Amino acid sequence: MGVSRWTQTQLESGGWVRRMFEEGQRLRLVHGDAAVIDLSLGQPLAAGSAIADAFREAASERFAGRFEYMPNLGYLDVRERTARDVDHPGVTASCIAMTPGAAAATCIAIRTFVESGEDIIGTTPHFAEYRLYAETAGARFVPVAARPDMTLDLDAIAAALGRSTAAVLLNSPCNPSGHVLQHEELHGVAELLRAHEARTGRRVLLIVDEVYRRLLYPPQQRLEPFAYYENTVLARSFSKDLGIAGERIGYLAVHPAIAGDAVTRGLELAMRALGFVNAPATAQRALLHLDDWGINVTPYRERRDLIVEGARAQRLDIVEPQGGIYLWLRSPFADALRFVEELAERRVLVVPGVAFGSPDHVRLCFSYAREKLRSALEVIASMAPAPA
Ligand SMILES: Cc1ncc(COP(=O)(O)O)c(C=O)c1O
Protein backbone atom coordinates (compact mmCIF):
# COMPACT_ATOMS: atom_id res chain seq x y z
CA MET A 1 0.00 0.00 0.00
CA GLY A 2 1.58 3.27 -1.10
CA VAL A 3 1.35 6.51 0.82
CA SER A 4 -0.60 9.43 -0.68
CA ARG A 5 1.08 11.81 -3.15
CA TRP A 6 0.89 14.63 -0.59
CA THR A 7 2.59 12.46 2.04
CA GLN A 8 5.24 11.36 -0.44
CA THR A 9 5.98 14.96 -1.42
CA GLN A 10 6.31 16.06 2.21
CA LEU A 11 8.54 13.12 3.04
CA GLU A 12 10.84 13.89 0.13
CA SER A 13 11.00 17.65 0.59
CA GLY A 14 10.78 18.22 4.32
CA GLY A 15 11.09 16.71 7.76
CA TRP A 16 14.61 18.04 8.27
CA VAL A 17 14.27 18.55 12.03
CA ARG A 18 13.11 14.99 12.62
CA ARG A 19 15.62 13.65 10.09
CA MET A 20 18.51 15.22 11.96
CA PHE A 21 17.09 14.05 15.28
CA GLU A 22 16.93 10.47 13.96
CA GLU A 23 20.49 10.78 12.70
CA GLY A 24 21.44 11.86 16.24
CA GLN A 25 19.79 8.76 17.69
CA ARG A 26 21.65 6.57 15.20
CA LEU A 27 24.97 8.23 16.05
CA ARG A 28 24.30 7.83 19.79
CA LEU A 29 23.77 4.11 19.35
CA VAL A 30 27.08 3.78 17.51
CA HIS A 31 29.27 6.24 19.46
CA GLY A 32 27.49 6.72 22.80
CA ASP A 33 25.59 9.73 24.10
CA ALA A 34 28.62 11.74 25.21
CA ALA A 35 30.17 11.66 21.73
CA VAL A 36 27.19 13.25 19.97
CA ILE A 37 26.28 16.96 20.06
CA ASP A 38 22.72 16.99 18.89
CA LEU A 39 21.43 20.57 18.67
CA SER A 40 18.75 19.71 16.13
CA LEU A 41 15.46 19.31 17.97
CA GLY A 42 13.93 22.16 20.00
CA GLN A 43 13.97 20.29 23.31
CA PRO A 44 13.30 22.43 26.37
CA LEU A 45 15.48 22.15 29.48
CA ALA A 46 14.38 19.46 31.95
CA ALA A 47 11.22 20.18 33.94
CA GLY A 48 11.65 21.05 37.63
CA SER A 49 10.42 18.97 40.57
CA ALA A 50 7.32 21.17 41.02
CA ILE A 51 6.14 19.92 37.62
CA ALA A 52 6.65 16.28 38.53
CA ASP A 53 4.74 16.87 41.80
CA ALA A 54 1.87 18.53 39.94
CA PHE A 55 1.58 15.58 37.55
CA ARG A 56 1.68 13.13 40.49
CA GLU A 57 -1.13 14.99 42.25
CA ALA A 58 -3.13 15.22 39.03
CA ALA A 59 -2.78 11.50 38.42
CA SER A 60 -4.14 10.67 41.87
CA GLU A 61 -7.16 13.02 41.66
CA ARG A 62 -10.48 11.19 41.70
CA PHE A 63 -13.86 12.67 40.77
CA ALA A 64 -16.86 11.47 38.79
CA GLY A 65 -15.89 11.09 35.15
CA ARG A 66 -12.13 11.39 35.84
CA PHE A 67 -11.28 8.91 33.09
CA GLU A 68 -14.21 9.57 30.78
CA TYR A 69 -14.58 11.71 27.68
CA MET A 70 -14.83 15.37 28.57
CA PRO A 71 -15.91 18.57 26.77
CA ASN A 72 -13.77 18.93 23.64
CA LEU A 73 -12.35 22.27 24.77
CA GLY A 74 -11.29 20.97 28.19
CA TYR A 75 -12.29 21.05 31.86
CA LEU A 76 -14.10 24.26 32.79
CA ASP A 77 -11.97 24.94 35.89
CA VAL A 78 -8.80 24.55 33.78
CA ARG A 79 -10.17 26.92 31.14
CA GLU A 80 -11.06 29.45 33.84
CA ARG A 81 -7.55 29.28 35.29
CA THR A 82 -6.11 29.55 31.78
CA ALA A 83 -8.23 32.61 30.97
CA ARG A 84 -6.43 34.35 33.85
CA ASP A 85 -3.14 33.54 32.12
CA VAL A 86 -4.18 35.78 29.22
CA ASP A 87 -3.48 39.31 30.24
CA HIS A 88 -6.31 41.06 28.44
CA PRO A 89 -9.67 42.47 29.60
CA GLY A 90 -12.75 40.39 28.80
CA VAL A 91 -10.96 37.06 28.34
CA THR A 92 -13.00 34.34 30.05
CA ALA A 93 -13.17 30.55 29.87
CA SER A 94 -15.37 30.89 26.78
CA CYS A 95 -12.35 32.34 24.92
CA ILE A 96 -10.15 29.32 25.73
CA ALA A 97 -9.72 25.92 24.07
CA MET A 98 -7.30 23.56 25.82
CA THR A 99 -5.29 21.71 23.16
CA PRO A 100 -2.46 19.19 22.81
CA GLY A 101 0.16 21.94 22.46
CA ALA A 102 0.49 25.01 20.26
CA ALA A 103 0.60 22.77 17.18
CA ALA A 104 -2.97 21.64 17.77
CA ALA A 105 -4.02 25.16 18.77
CA THR A 106 -2.79 26.50 15.41
CA CYS A 107 -4.40 23.64 13.50
CA ILE A 108 -7.84 24.09 15.09
CA ALA A 109 -7.67 27.84 14.47
CA ILE A 110 -6.94 27.23 10.79
CA ARG A 111 -9.61 24.51 10.49
CA THR A 112 -12.21 26.76 12.17
CA PHE A 113 -11.57 30.06 10.40
CA VAL A 114 -9.97 29.27 7.02
CA GLU A 115 -11.74 27.86 3.93
CA SER A 116 -10.01 25.29 1.85
CA GLY A 117 -8.28 26.99 -1.10
CA GLU A 118 -7.57 30.17 0.88
CA ASP A 119 -4.16 31.63 1.73
CA ILE A 120 -2.33 31.91 5.03
CA ILE A 121 0.52 34.42 4.93
CA GLY A 122 3.58 33.66 7.07
CA THR A 123 7.07 35.13 7.29
CA THR A 124 10.36 33.49 6.33
CA PRO A 125 12.26 32.12 8.13
CA HIS A 126 9.33 30.17 9.54
CA PHE A 127 8.60 27.08 11.63
CA ALA A 128 8.73 24.20 9.17
CA GLU A 129 5.40 22.67 10.18
CA TYR A 130 3.28 25.71 9.22
CA ARG A 131 3.02 24.54 5.64
CA LEU A 132 1.75 21.15 6.82
CA TYR A 133 -0.80 22.75 9.14
CA ALA A 134 -2.13 24.93 6.31
CA GLU A 135 -2.22 22.16 3.72
CA THR A 136 -3.96 19.77 6.12
CA ALA A 137 -6.86 22.23 6.03
CA GLY A 138 -6.61 22.50 2.22
CA ALA A 139 -5.18 26.02 2.56
CA ARG A 140 -2.04 27.45 0.97
CA PHE A 141 0.89 28.68 3.05
CA VAL A 142 2.31 31.86 1.50
CA PRO A 143 5.66 32.79 3.09
CA VAL A 144 6.95 36.35 2.80
CA ALA A 145 10.60 37.08 3.60
CA ALA A 146 11.37 39.02 6.80
CA ARG A 147 13.85 41.89 6.61
CA PRO A 148 17.54 41.03 7.15
CA ASP A 149 17.22 42.12 10.81
CA MET A 150 14.32 39.64 11.08
CA THR A 151 11.64 42.29 11.58
CA LEU A 152 8.45 42.00 9.54
CA ASP A 153 8.58 43.40 6.03
CA LEU A 154 5.25 45.22 6.13
CA ASP A 155 5.43 46.24 2.45
CA ALA A 156 5.93 42.61 1.43
CA ILE A 157 3.02 41.52 3.61
CA ALA A 158 0.86 44.26 2.11
CA ALA A 159 1.79 43.06 -1.38
CA ALA A 160 0.92 39.46 -0.49
CA LEU A 161 -2.51 40.33 0.92
CA GLY A 162 -5.20 39.44 -1.56
CA ARG A 163 -8.84 38.44 -1.84
CA SER A 164 -7.98 34.85 -0.98
CA THR A 165 -6.02 35.74 2.16
CA ALA A 166 -7.79 34.30 5.19
CA ALA A 167 -5.07 34.58 7.83
CA VAL A 168 -1.65 35.94 8.73
CA LEU A 169 0.38 33.61 10.92
CA LEU A 170 3.14 35.18 13.05
CA ASN A 171 5.45 33.59 15.59
CA SER A 172 6.97 35.50 18.53
CA PRO A 173 9.57 34.72 19.76
CA CYS A 174 10.34 33.24 16.38
CA ASN A 175 11.60 29.77 15.67
CA PRO A 176 14.21 29.88 14.16
CA SER A 177 15.33 33.56 14.26
CA GLY A 178 14.63 34.37 17.94
CA HIS A 179 13.00 37.64 16.87
CA VAL A 180 10.40 39.10 19.24
CA LEU A 181 7.61 41.18 17.68
CA GLN A 182 7.95 44.88 18.45
CA HIS A 183 5.31 47.59 18.79
CA GLU A 184 5.89 48.98 15.28
CA GLU A 185 5.44 45.53 13.75
CA LEU A 186 2.22 44.60 15.57
CA HIS A 187 0.83 48.08 15.01
CA GLY A 188 1.85 47.94 11.33
CA VAL A 189 0.25 44.55 10.69
CA ALA A 190 -2.94 45.57 12.46
CA GLU A 191 -3.16 48.74 10.35
CA LEU A 192 -2.56 46.75 7.17
CA LEU A 193 -5.28 44.25 8.00
CA ARG A 194 -7.75 46.97 8.94
CA ALA A 195 -7.03 48.83 5.69
CA HIS A 196 -7.42 45.58 3.74
CA GLU A 197 -10.82 45.00 5.33
CA ALA A 198 -11.92 48.56 4.58
CA ARG A 199 -10.89 48.13 0.93
CA THR A 200 -12.10 44.60 0.23
CA GLY A 201 -14.62 43.81 2.96
CA ARG A 202 -12.45 40.82 3.80
CA ARG A 203 -11.63 40.32 7.48
CA VAL A 204 -8.30 38.56 7.93
CA LEU A 205 -7.52 36.49 11.02
CA LEU A 206 -4.22 37.10 12.83
CA ILE A 207 -2.80 33.93 14.40
CA VAL A 208 0.10 34.55 16.78
CA ASP A 209 2.05 31.45 17.74
CA GLU A 210 3.47 32.19 21.19
CA VAL A 211 4.92 28.80 22.04
CA TYR A 212 8.10 30.48 23.43
CA ARG A 213 6.30 33.40 25.04
CA ARG A 214 7.94 33.19 28.47
CA LEU A 215 11.42 32.70 27.01
CA LEU A 216 12.26 36.38 26.55
CA TYR A 217 15.69 37.86 27.23
CA PRO A 218 16.04 41.32 28.80
CA PRO A 219 15.31 44.00 27.75
CA GLN A 220 12.65 42.31 25.61
CA GLN A 221 9.09 42.46 26.83
CA ARG A 222 6.09 40.69 25.47
CA LEU A 223 3.47 42.86 23.81
CA GLU A 224 -0.14 41.73 23.87
CA PRO A 225 -1.34 41.11 20.28
CA PHE A 226 -4.98 41.27 21.48
CA ALA A 227 -4.42 44.96 22.26
CA TYR A 228 -3.55 45.69 18.61
CA TYR A 229 -6.14 43.82 16.55
CA GLU A 230 -9.42 42.19 17.49
CA ASN A 231 -9.50 39.39 14.92
CA THR A 232 -6.69 37.62 16.71
CA VAL A 233 -6.11 34.20 18.22
CA LEU A 234 -3.09 33.19 20.31
CA ALA A 235 -1.62 29.68 20.07
CA ARG A 236 0.18 28.94 23.32
CA SER A 237 1.80 26.00 25.00
CA PHE A 238 3.45 24.69 28.14
CA SER A 239 5.78 22.47 26.04
CA LYS A 240 8.81 24.72 26.15
CA ASP A 241 8.59 27.00 29.17
CA LEU A 242 7.53 24.27 31.62
CA GLY A 243 9.69 21.65 29.85
CA ILE A 244 6.82 19.22 29.21
CA ALA A 245 6.78 18.94 25.41
CA GLY A 246 5.91 15.24 25.55
CA GLU A 247 2.85 15.83 27.73
CA ARG A 248 1.10 17.74 24.94
CA ILE A 249 -0.64 20.62 26.66
CA GLY A 250 -1.33 24.12 25.40
CA TYR A 251 -4.27 26.28 24.45
CA LEU A 252 -5.85 28.58 21.93
CA ALA A 253 -7.04 31.96 23.21
CA VAL A 254 -9.63 33.75 21.09
CA HIS A 255 -10.00 37.53 21.34
CA PRO A 256 -13.21 38.29 23.31
CA ALA A 257 -14.48 40.41 20.41
CA ILE A 258 -14.68 37.37 18.10
CA ALA A 259 -15.44 34.68 20.70
CA GLY A 260 -19.01 33.41 20.77
CA ASP A 261 -21.19 30.40 20.35
CA ALA A 262 -20.39 29.72 16.68
CA VAL A 263 -16.64 29.95 17.32
CA THR A 264 -16.89 27.66 20.38
CA ARG A 265 -18.86 25.10 18.36
CA GLY A 266 -16.42 25.45 15.49
CA LEU A 267 -13.40 24.87 17.70
CA GLU A 268 -15.07 21.83 19.27
CA LEU A 269 -15.75 20.47 15.81
CA ALA A 270 -12.15 21.11 14.75
CA MET A 271 -10.86 19.23 17.82
CA ARG A 272 -12.93 16.24 16.69
CA ALA A 273 -12.37 16.59 12.96
CA LEU A 274 -8.61 16.66 13.38
CA GLY A 275 -8.74 13.70 15.74
CA PHE A 276 -7.46 15.49 18.87
CA VAL A 277 -10.86 15.13 20.66
CA ASN A 278 -9.53 16.83 23.81
CA ALA A 279 -6.23 17.83 25.42
CA PRO A 280 -4.77 15.14 27.72
CA ALA A 281 -6.72 15.01 30.99
CA THR A 282 -3.81 14.56 33.41
CA ALA A 283 -1.82 17.38 31.86
CA GLN A 284 -4.84 19.70 32.14
CA ARG A 285 -5.33 18.80 35.80
CA ALA A 286 -1.59 19.19 36.50
CA LEU A 287 -1.84 22.86 35.53
CA LEU A 288 -4.23 23.39 38.44
CA HIS A 289 -1.69 21.89 40.84
CA LEU A 290 0.93 24.47 39.94
CA ASP A 291 0.78 27.64 42.04
CA ASP A 292 2.45 29.63 39.34
CA TRP A 293 3.02 29.16 35.60
CA GLY A 294 6.01 31.49 35.50
CA ILE A 295 9.51 30.24 34.75
CA ASN A 296 13.11 31.02 35.57
CA VAL A 297 14.56 32.25 32.30
CA THR A 298 18.14 32.50 33.63
CA PRO A 299 19.41 29.03 32.54
CA TYR A 300 18.17 29.76 29.02
CA ARG A 301 19.63 33.27 28.98
CA GLU A 302 23.01 31.98 30.13
CA ARG A 303 23.07 29.48 27.27
CA ARG A 304 21.94 32.15 24.83
CA ASP A 305 24.82 34.38 26.00
CA LEU A 306 27.32 31.54 25.80
CA ILE A 307 26.44 30.61 22.22
CA VAL A 308 26.16 34.25 21.07
CA GLU A 309 29.55 35.20 22.54
CA GLY A 310 31.15 32.08 21.06
CA ALA A 311 29.68 32.75 17.63
CA ARG A 312 30.71 36.43 17.73
CA ALA A 313 34.25 35.49 18.73
CA GLN A 314 34.42 33.47 15.51
CA ARG A 315 32.90 36.34 13.54
CA LEU A 316 29.99 34.15 12.50
CA ASP A 317 27.06 35.99 10.97
CA ILE A 318 24.26 35.63 13.51
CA VAL A 319 21.11 37.35 14.65
CA GLU A 320 21.14 37.71 18.43
CA PRO A 321 18.11 35.76 19.72
CA GLN A 322 15.76 38.08 21.63
CA GLY A 323 13.77 35.09 22.82
CA GLY A 324 13.28 31.36 22.29
CA ILE A 325 15.92 28.63 22.21
CA TYR A 326 17.63 28.88 18.82
CA LEU A 327 20.62 30.51 17.20
CA TRP A 328 20.03 31.42 13.55
CA LEU A 329 23.33 31.44 11.77
CA ARG A 330 24.29 32.30 8.20
CA SER A 331 26.17 29.27 6.93
CA PRO A 332 29.92 29.95 6.83
CA PHE A 333 30.04 27.65 3.80
CA ALA A 334 28.49 28.80 0.53
CA ASP A 335 26.65 25.50 0.49
CA ALA A 336 24.75 25.29 3.80
CA LEU A 337 23.78 21.64 3.28
CA ARG A 338 27.44 20.77 2.94
CA PHE A 339 28.18 22.66 6.17
CA VAL A 340 25.43 20.65 7.92
CA GLU A 341 26.78 17.40 6.50
CA GLU A 342 30.35 18.18 7.51
CA LEU A 343 29.18 19.05 11.01
CA ALA A 344 27.27 15.75 11.15
CA GLU A 345 30.45 13.91 10.14
CA ARG A 346 31.97 15.48 13.27
CA ARG A 347 28.89 14.36 15.22
CA VAL A 348 27.40 17.85 15.61
CA LEU A 349 23.80 17.99 14.46
CA VAL A 350 22.02 21.17 13.41
CA VAL A 351 19.12 21.82 11.04
CA PRO A 352 19.65 23.33 7.57
CA GLY A 353 17.85 26.60 6.96
CA VAL A 354 16.07 25.17 3.94
CA ALA A 355 13.68 23.59 6.48
CA PHE A 356 12.64 27.14 7.46
CA GLY A 357 12.57 28.59 3.97
CA SER A 358 16.09 30.15 4.13
CA PRO A 359 18.60 27.80 2.43
CA ASP A 360 21.66 29.93 3.30
CA HIS A 361 21.23 29.57 7.08
CA VAL A 362 21.37 26.85 9.72
CA ARG A 363 19.61 26.57 13.08
CA LEU A 364 21.19 25.44 16.35
CA CYS A 365 19.08 24.77 19.43
CA PHE A 366 20.92 26.08 22.50
CA SER A 367 18.81 24.58 25.29
CA TYR A 368 21.39 21.87 25.88
CA ALA A 369 24.26 21.24 28.32
CA ARG A 370 26.83 24.06 28.29
CA GLU A 371 29.70 21.61 27.57
CA LYS A 372 27.89 20.48 24.43
CA LEU A 373 27.46 24.07 23.31
CA ARG A 374 31.15 24.81 23.92
CA SER A 375 32.15 21.64 22.04
CA ALA A 376 29.89 22.55 19.11
CA LEU A 377 31.54 25.99 18.92
CA GLU A 378 34.99 24.37 18.95
CA VAL A 379 34.03 22.04 16.11
CA ILE A 380 32.71 24.96 14.05
CA ALA A 381 35.92 26.91 14.72
CA SER A 382 37.97 23.92 13.58
CA MET A 383 36.16 23.99 10.23
CA ALA A 384 37.02 27.60 9.39
CA PRO A 385 37.99 29.16 7.05
CA ALA A 386 34.89 28.32 5.10
CA PRO A 387 35.49 26.39 1.90
CA ALA A 388 33.72 27.89 -1.12
C1 LIG B 1 7.12 27.87 16.42
C2 LIG B 1 6.55 26.63 16.97
N1 LIG B 1 5.24 26.47 16.99
C3 LIG B 1 4.68 25.36 17.48
C4 LIG B 1 5.45 24.33 17.99
C5 LIG B 1 4.77 23.13 18.53
O1 LIG B 1 4.70 23.24 19.91
P1 LIG B 1 3.83 22.31 20.82
O2 LIG B 1 4.74 21.29 21.41
O3 LIG B 1 3.28 23.21 21.86
O4 LIG B 1 2.77 21.72 19.98
C6 LIG B 1 6.84 24.44 18.00
C7 LIG B 1 7.68 23.36 18.49
O5 LIG B 1 8.89 23.34 18.34
C8 LIG B 1 7.41 25.63 17.47
O6 LIG B 1 8.73 25.82 17.46
The ligand as a MOL file (V3000), in Angstrom:
LIG
                    3D

  0  0  0     0  0            999 V3000
M  V30 BEGIN CTAB
M  V30 COUNTS 16 16 0 0 0
M  V30 BEGIN ATOM
M  V30 1 C 7.1160 27.8690 16.4230 0
M  V30 2 C 6.5500 26.6260 16.9730 0
M  V30 3 N 5.2360 26.4720 16.9930 0
M  V30 4 C 4.6770 25.3580 17.4820 0
M  V30 5 C 5.4490 24.3340 17.9900 0
M  V30 6 C 4.7730 23.1250 18.5340 0
M  V30 7 O 4.7010 23.2410 19.9120 0
M  V30 8 P 3.8320 22.3080 20.8220 0
M  V30 9 O 4.7430 21.2920 21.4120 0
M  V30 10 O 3.2760 23.2100 21.8560 0
M  V30 11 O 2.7700 21.7160 19.9800 0
M  V30 12 C 6.8390 24.4430 17.9970 0
M  V30 13 C 7.6810 23.3640 18.4900 0
M  V30 14 O 8.8880 23.3420 18.3380 0
M  V30 15 C 7.4100 25.6250 17.4740 0
M  V30 16 O 8.7350 25.8220 17.4610 0
M  V30 END ATOM
M  V30 BEGIN BOND
M  V30 1 1 1 2
M  V30 2 1 2 3
M  V30 3 2 2 15
M  V30 4 2 3 4
M  V30 5 1 4 5
M  V30 6 1 5 6
M  V30 7 2 5 12
M  V30 8 1 6 7
M  V30 9 1 7 8
M  V30 10 2 8 9
M  V30 11 1 8 10
M  V30 12 1 8 11
M  V30 13 1 12 13
M  V30 14 1 12 15
M  V30 15 2 13 14
M  V30 16 1 15 16
M  V30 END BOND
M  V30 END CTAB
M  END
